[in-house]
Amino acid sequence: MLYLNCSNNPLSSTTNTDNLYERDYYLWLEHTAQLISEGKFSEVDTANLVEEISDMGRSEKKAIKSNLIVVLLHLLKYKYQPQKRTNSWKASIREHRRRLRDDFRASPSLKNYFALVFDESYQDSREQAADETGLPLDTFPAKSPFTPDQVLNPDYLP
């Protein structure tokens, strides 16, 4: 049941919902959901709703890129520092692959974004690998030695 139906509802004592988004974000979410469920579309704060929906898409994309960079980083370290391989690297690779898999199951269209940012993410992970390992940047190939399929393959290790 939504908060708006409770007796201690801050909206029940006033009809003023102006700036609710800025005053109480969670209450704004509940209020918006209730308005939509009741079909009161003309009362919905559409400007902030559109912004929130757009932000959700940006957050999903950021998560894809972040998880991709972590997988690539640990694959690079695993490949180019075999003497320092740890189970934590393997665990991190597995965890971030799982996150990517789960994101793709929930939103298959994000695979297009994954492909779009693959090369850029590799460059970011390459630079970070050089920083973390102390190895020269040119130790790591300018082009990814891993394919997108290998990056997502739960059994692949270089």
N, C-alpha and C positions, 0 to 999 in steps of 0.2 A: 504494500500500500504506500502511496506517495506521501511524503511529509505534508503536502498541502492539505491532506484530509485530516490532519491531527488538530487537536484543540489548541495546541501551542503554536500554531502556524502564524508566523509574522505577517503573512499576507491577509489573514482573516480579519485583522484589526484595521486594515487600510486597503484601499483599492489602488493605491499608488504603486505601480510596478516599474515606474521610471527608474532607470539606472540600476535595476536589480542585478543585472549582469556584473556591474562594478561592485555592488554592495555585498552580494552573497552569491557567489558563482554556483555552488551546489544547489541552492534553492532555485536559482535561475534555471539550472538543468531540469530539476524536477517540475518546475512550473511550465517550462517549454514542453516537456514530454506530456504533461497532463493536457495542455492546450491542444497539442497535436492529436492525442488519443481521443479527445472529445470533439475533434473536427473544427476547432475554433481557430482556423488558420489565419484569419484576419487579425487576431490578437497576438500572434507569435512575433517575437523580436527577430525578424528575418535577417537584419543586418548582422547581428552577432551570431545567429545560427549559421549563416553562410560562412562567416569567419571561422567558427569552430569546426565546421565540416572540412574546410580547406586546410586548417591546421592539422586535423587528423590525418589527412593524406600526406602532408609534409612529414609528420611524425613517422608514419609507416615507411616512407622513403628513407628517412634518416636512419631508421633501424636496419633496413636492408643494407645500406652502405656501411654502417658501423660494423655489423656482423660480418660482412664480406671482408672488410679490411682486417679484422681480427683473424679470420680463417687464413687469409693470404699471408699475413704477418707470421703466424705460427708455422705455416707450411714452409715459408722461406727459412725461418730459423731451423726448422726440422731438417730441411735439405742441406743448408749451408753451414750448419754447426752440429754435425752428427755426434761429435764428442760431448756435446752438452744437452743432448736430448733428455727430456724429462717427461714423466707421466702427466705433469700439469699442462704441458704443451698439447699432448694428445687429448687430454680432457677438455681443454679450451677449444680445440678444433672440433671435437665432437659436440660440445655444447653450442657453439655458434652455428654449426651446420644444422643442428636441431632447430635452433631459432629460425634460421632461414627456411627450412622445410615447413615449419609451422606457419610462418608468414605466407609462404606460397600456397599452402593448403587453404588458408583463410582468404587470401586474395591472389588468385593465380595471375592476374594481370601485372602483379609486381615483378614477375620474371622478366618482363620487357624492360623495366627500370634496372634490374640487376644486370642485364646485358648492356644497357646503355652506360652504366657507371663502372663496368668491370675494369676497363683499362685505367681509368682515373684512380680507382680504388687500389689497383695494383701499384701504381706510382706512389700513392700515399703509404702503402704498406712497405714498399721497397725502401723509402726514406726512413720510415720508422724502424725497420729491421736494421738498417745501417746504424742508426742512433743507439738502438738497444744492444746490438752485438759488438759495436766498436769496429766492425769490419768496414772497409771502404765501400762506398756506394756502388762502385763498379763491380763489386763481388757479385751483386745481384743483377741478373740480366735486365736490360732496358725494357724488354717485352716479357710478359708473364710466361714462365716456364710451365704454368698450370693452365689447363683449359677450364672453362666454366663448369663443364661436366665433372672434371676431377675435383674441383673445389667443393662441389655439392655431394660427391660420392662418399657415403659414410665409411667405405672400406679403403679409400685411397690415402696412401701416405707416400711421399717421395723417397 
